[in-house]
């Protein structure tokens, strides 16, 4: 735990330095909130990490290059960083003793929870494997043929790899979700303290409990929960916080982390541009050099999405993977179309079923009415989340009939429509959560946005009380013995804690290499797997679990083959 504190500070300091650079280059005033540039910095460094990945292994040398860039920026733009330093000092001096104590307790709880064994199944499924591939090779042809999820190559995982400067043979820190949570908490605290917003308040009430379990694994779901609602905040409420180029770059970074929120992100970008047009009469008319500005916007999109498209093509054969869209002649290493289709169909099914049968991957989807009924009546905590998402959409539908402003009705209608489309294409509650969280925040904003000076006075007390309750909830969850739920969990193979433990008070848990390692040959290349475990976890790469290899062979008739004699040459599936 204690070793994560300097890690948190280092990551946020790097993100701060890189997050200020766009404002300097665009000659725009920095946001008043001193933690907004840190959040922007995560996107900037994340985009850079994708370029590092397509250039080769994201190793210690890549981290040193990143550090060198930060030092050069501090030296070259030292004058521009002085106003920020002054703003940050002013904020520190304004803190009360209670606020300082609260921040320290919250930081320690985040560090403690981040040090514990993972509670997320995908950690063993593909997170650890993805990061190992990025650290040792960068991108590899046909990597998605080992497992479909390995083809995703999330920008969040490349960011995790870039800011973990340990050599490939050791386990790097995977606690970047905790560092982002700390930056988010400080950002929201300042926003609510000085510019109270019901939208941001409602967002804060849900995002921190939802993000709690994500602290034990570098899940790309977490940056979506953070940045998608924040894009909504900056597009509708604090529209002047970010320059257009920065907003666009942040939106592209979210898409590169995980494309599941693409529809909502696209809607927010359109809304942001529309607002700029309304304010300026015409978006480009007020600009002295419209063509240069247009070029800058295109450059931002290309900067963020070019490595994503190239990486997808190399690792899966599909430029917009997991979409089945392909351009031109399919390369030899392309994931077979029927297997890619089955993977997408499985994503939908996992939102409805606790256990996915082989027939699920091959049979056509059930009629929407039957699927919705099964989704809504699902048991367990996932069924509860499905019901809450549905009730949230119903509440927004009811609000439609109470709003007089056309823009508010159109906004709610658009978010309900996007939620419906996400249900149709994805069905998994965790993939629908960013939109649901955004919709919930607007529901609360439109419900309680009463312009009454007497009511405004209560914001401070409400904010303090809620912060205290969230802090207490975090403490309870941190020390909750999750092992008592193991028998009822389908994730039998993930580690479970027995409540408070002193085992990881200094160093985070890293012992994921548990079980008997064995090997098999793919042509002349040895592959690793655990005999007793269904997932590859952090087996030495290349690795494929025995159960996945058997499933693919018996049900789809595919067998893994090598493109060459070395691992870096890549892989393909032979029928």
N, C-alpha and C positions, 0 to 999 in steps of 0.2 A: 504493500500500500504506500509506504513512505517514498519508495523509489518512483512512484507515479507522479508525485508532486512536482519534481523538477521536469518530468516529461510533459505534464500539463502546461507548465510555464513556458517551456521551450516551444511547444507546438503553437500556442497562442501568440507568443512573441513573433515567431516566423510569419504566422498568418497576419498579424498586425502590420508588419513591415510591408509585406506584399499587398495587403488590402488597401494601403494608403496610396500606393503607386498609381493606380488608375485615376484617382482624384488629382494627383499632381500633373500627370501627363495631359489630362483633359482640362486642366486649369479650373477645376470646380472646387467649391468650398466643401470642407469636410463636414460630415454630419455632426450635430451637436452631441449626440450620444457617442461617447468615446469607444464603445464596444461594437458599434456598427461596422467600422472598418475591419475588425477581427473576423466578423461573420463573412464579409466580402472576401477576406483573405483566404478563407477555406476554399472558396470557389476558384480563386486565382491559382493557388497552389495545386488544387485538384486538377485543373486544366493542364497545368505544367506537368503534373505527374503522368498524364496520358501521353504527352509528347515524349517524356523519358521512357515510357513503356514501349512505344513503337520504335524507339532508338536502340533498345537493348535492355539488359537487366537493370532493374531499379535497385542498385546496391549501395554500399557505403560511399562510393565515389559520387553517385548521383546526389546523395544527401549533402556531401561536401560542396558540390556545385550549387545546390540550393542555398546553403549557408553563405557561400561566397557572393551570390547574387544579393542576399540580404545585406551583407556588409557593404557592398558597392552602392546599393540604394541608400543606405544610411549616410555614406560618405558623400555621394553625389547630390543628394537632396536633403542634406542636414538642415538647411534653413527651413525647408517646407515641413519638417517633422517637429519643429519647435512649437508651433501653435497647438499641435496635438498634445504634446507633452504638458503644455500649460493647462489645457482643458482637462487632461487626466488628473493633474495635481489638484486642480480646483475641485474635482469630484471627490478625490480621496479626502481632502480636508473637510468636505461637507458631511462625511459619514459620522454617524453617532456611534457610541460604543456598542449599543445593541445591534446595529447593523453590521459592524465588524465581527462581532461574536457570531451572529447568524450566518454570515458568509463563510467564516472559518469552519463552523460546524457542518454547513452544507458541503463545502469542499472536501472535508474529511470523509463524509458519508459517501460522496461520489467516488472518491479514491478507494475507499474500502470496498464498495460494491464492484467497482471496476477490477479489483484484484481477485475476486472470487471465481471459482470454476463457472464455465458457461451454463446458461439455462436455455440456450437456443440450439435447436437441433441442427440447423444449417451450418453451424460452426464446424461440425464433423463432416457434413455433407459436401461443402465446397469452399467455405471461407478460408480455412487453413491451407487447402490445396491451391486455391487461387493465388494467395499471397506468396506461397513458395514458388510457384511458376513465375510470378512477376519478379521476384527477387533473383532468380537464377537465370531466367531466359528472356523476360519481357513478354513478347508474343511468339507463338509457335503455330505453324500451319495445322489446321484441323484439331486444335486442342479441345474444341467442343465435342469431338467424337469420343473422348475419354468419359465425359459426362456432360450433358447439355448445359448445366449451370456453369461449367468452367469456360464456356464460350462467351459468357456475359462480360467478363472483364470490367467490372464496375469502376468508375472513376473514384469511388469512395475507397475501394480496395487498393488502387494504385496510389492514392493519397496516403493511406495507412502505411503502405510499403515504403513510400518516399521519406516519411518523417520518422521511420524506425531505423536508425543508423547502425544496426547490429549486423554482423556478418551472416551470410545465408545459412551456415550450419547451426546457428543458434536461433532460439525462438524470439522474435522481436516483440515489443509491446503491442498489444491490440486494444489499447485503451483510448483511442482517439475519440470514441463516442462520449467518453467522460469529459475530455477537454472541450468538446463542442457544447456539451450540456452546461459547463461552467460559464462559457462565453455567452451562451443564450440567456442563462439566468441573470447575469449582470446586465445584459442589454435590456431585458424585460423590466428588471427592477428600476432602472433609470427612466425608461419610457413611462412606466406606470406612476412613478413617483412625481414626475414633473409634467407629464402630458397624459393623464389618465384616459384610457380608451377601453370601452366595454369589449371591443373585439379582442384586444390584446389580453385583457384580463381573463376572458373566457378561454382563450387559447392557452394561457399559462396554467389555468386550473387543470386542464386535461393533459397537456403535452408532457409535463414532468412525471406524473404517474405512469403514463403510457411509455415513456422513455426509460423507465427504471430497469426493466429486464434487458434492454438493449445495451446496457453498460457492460455486460459480461461477454460481448462479442461485437466485432466490427460490422454489424449489420447495415447494409445500405438503405434499409427501411428508415433508420433514424434520421439521416440528413433530409429525406423527403418530408418526414414529420416536422422537421425544423424549418426548412426553407420554403416549402410550398405555401403554408399559411403566412409566412413572412412576406412572400411575394404578393399575396393578397393584401396584406397590410400596406405595403409600399405602393401597390397599384391603385388602391381605393382610398386609403386614409392619409398616409404620409407620402404623397406623390412626389414631393420635391426632395426627398432624402437621397435618392440615387440618380446619377446621370443615366440617360437612356442606354448607353453602351454597357454600363455596369449591370443594369437590370437585365439586359439581354444576355450577357455573359453568365450571370447567375442562373438564369432560366435554362440555358444550355447545359450548364454544369449539373443541374438537377436531373435533366434528361439523361446525361451521361452516367449519373449514379444509378438510376433505375428508370426505364422508360414507362413504367406503369402509370405514372401521373401525367403523361404527355398531353392528354386532352385538356386538363385543367391548366397546365403550364402554358399551353398555346393560347387558351382563352385569356389568361392573365396578361400575357404579352400583348395580345390584340387590344385589351382594355387599356393597358399602359400607353400604347401608341395613340389610341383614340383620345385619351385624356390630354396628351401633349398637343394633339391637333386642336382640341377644343380651347386650350389655353392660348395657343399661338395663332389661332385662325387657320393656319395650315401648318402642318408639322415642319415642312422645310422652308416656308416662306420667310420666317423670322431669322433664318440662318444666313450668315454672310457667305458661306461656302457650302451650299447644299450638296454638291456632288462629292466633296471631300467628306462631309458628314455621312452621306449614304455609304461611301466606301468604308468608313470606319465601322458602321453597323454591320456591313457584310463581312468585314474582316473579323469582327468579334464572333460572329456566328461560325465562320470558317475556322477560327482559332480553336473554338471549343468542340466543334463537331467533326472536323476533318480527321483527327486521330481516332475518334470513335468509329467512324465509318470504315476507315482503313483497318483498324483492329478487328472489327466484326467480320470483314471480308476474309482476312487472313485466318482467323481462328475458327470460323464457322462456314464461310462461303456465302453468307448473307449480309449485305451492307447494313441492314436495319434489324439485325437479329434481336429477339427471337421471331420477328416477322418472317414469313416464308418468301418475301419478295426477293428475287434475284435478278441480276442484270447480266445479259450476255450468256456465254457458255459457262456452265457450272464447272468449277475447278474440281479436281479429283478428290480433294479433301473436304468438299462440302458435306455437311451433315445431311444424310438422306432425307428427302422431303417427307416420307411417311413417318420417320422417327421424329423429325422436327414438329410435324403436325401433332403427333402423339404427345410430345412434351407440352405443347401449348394446351392441348385438351386436358392433360393432367393438371395443369395450373388451375383450370376452371373446376375440375373435379375435387381438388384438394380444398376448395372453398365450401364444398358441400359434404364430403365424406371424410370420416376419420381414417378409413382404410380404403386404398385405391386398388381395385382388382385389374387384372390384365384387360378384361373386356372394356374397361373404362377408356383405355387408350385407343381402342380400335372402333368401338361402337359410336354412332353419331350421338350428339348431345340430346338429352331428353327435351321435350317441348318446354318452352319458357315457363309456362304455368306450373308444370310439375316440378321443374327445377327450382323455381322461386319458393314453392311450398316447402320443399325439402330443405332449402337454404334457410328459410325463416324458422322452421321447426327443429333445426339441428340442436342437439343437446350439448351440454358442457359449456365451458367458458367461450368457445368459439361461436356457439349458438347464441350465447348472451350478447356477444359483440355484434353479431348479425342483426339481432333484434334492436339493439341500440342505434345502429346505423339506419335501420328502417324507420324507427320512431323519430330520429333526427330529421330525416327527409319529410316525414309526415308533418312535423312541426313547421318546417319551412313552407310546406304546401299551405298550411293553415295561415301562416303569416302573409301569404300572397294576397289574401282577401282583406287584410287590414292596412296594407301600405297604399298610400296615395301617390307617391312618387313613382313614375314609370321606371326610372333607372333602378330603384330598389326591387321592384317586381321582376324586371328583366334579369337582374343579378341572381335572385333566388331561383327563378325559373331555369337559368343557365346552369346553376350548380346542381339543381335537382336532375336536370337532363344529363349532366356529366356523370353524376352518381349512378344513374340508371344504366348508362353505357358501360361504366366500369363494372357494374354488377354483371351485365350481359357478357362482357369479354373476359372478365377476370374472376369474379365471384369471391375471391379470398378477402376476408375482412381486412387483413393487414395491408393489402394492396389498395383497398378503398379508403383506408384511414386518413391519408392526407386531405382528400376532398371532403370527407366527413368532418374532419377537424376544422377545415376552412368554413364549411357550411354552418357548423355549430357556432363558431365565433360570430358569424354574421347574424345568425338567429338571435343570439344574446344581444348583440349590438342593436338590432332593430327593435328588440323587445324593451330594452332598458335605456335607450338613448333619449332620456327625458331632460330637457333643458330647464333645470330648476336649480337655483343657487343653493337652496336648502339641501337638496339631495347631493349636490357636489361636495358638500362638507363631509359627507359620510364616506367618500371614496378612500380617504386616508385610513380610517379605521377598518374598512372592509379589506383593503389591501394588506394591512398589517396582520389582521386575523387570518386571512387566507394563506399568507406566507408562512405563518407559524404552524398552521395545520398541515401544509405541504411538507414542512420540515419534519414534523412529527411523523407523518405518513412515511417519509423516506427512511427515518430511523427504524420504524417498525418493520418495513419491508426488508431493510438491510439485515436485520437479525432474525427474520422469519425462517423457521426450519423447513425449507422446501422439500426436504427428503420425505416428509410425511405424505406428500402428494405423488411420490414416485410410482406407487402401485397402480394409481388411476391414470397415469400419464402414458401416452403412446410413445413418448420419447424416453424409452427405457435406458438407452445407451448414453444419455448425457449425464454429466456429473450433477450431483445434488448436494447442497450444503445442509448441515444440521443446526443451523442458527449461527450464533456468533462463533468465530474461530480465530485463534491468534496465529494460525499457520501462515497467513499471508499478510501479516501486518507490515512486513518489510518488503518482500518481493511478491509480485503477483503470481497466481497459480499458472503453471506452465506445463504440467505433467499430462499432456494429452496423448503422448506416445505410450499407450498402455495396451498390452496384449502380445500375442505371438506373431512376429513378422514372418511372412513367407514371400516367395517370389514365383513368378511364372514368366515365360518368354513370349514376347510379341516379335515374331521373326527373330532377330538376334539381340533384341533389347530387353533386359530384365525389368519387370514391373513388380511393385511391392503391394502387399495387402495384409490386413489383419485377418487371421483365421476366425477369430471369435466375434468380430465386429462387422456391422452392416455397412459402415462408412469408412472412408479412407483416412479421415482425420488428418493428422500431420505425418502420415507415412512419408518416407523419403520418396521424392518424385523420380521417375513417373510412377503413378499409383492408380489402381482401379480396384474397387472392392469386388470381392468374389460374387456377391449377390447381384451387383449391377451387371457384371459380365455375363452371368448365367441368364439373367432376365432378358438381356438384349439378344443373346444367342437363341434361346428357346422360343421367344415370342415374336421376334422380328427377323430372325435369321441372319443377323449381322455379327461379324467377327472383326475385332480390332486388328489393324495391320499398320506397319511402319512405312513411311514414305522414303526412308533412307536407312543408313546404318547407324545414325546418331539420333539422339533425342531431339535435337534442335531442328532436324529435317522435317518433323511433323508426323501426323497420323491420319488414317482414313478408315472407313468401315467398308468391309467387303461382304457382299451378299452371298 
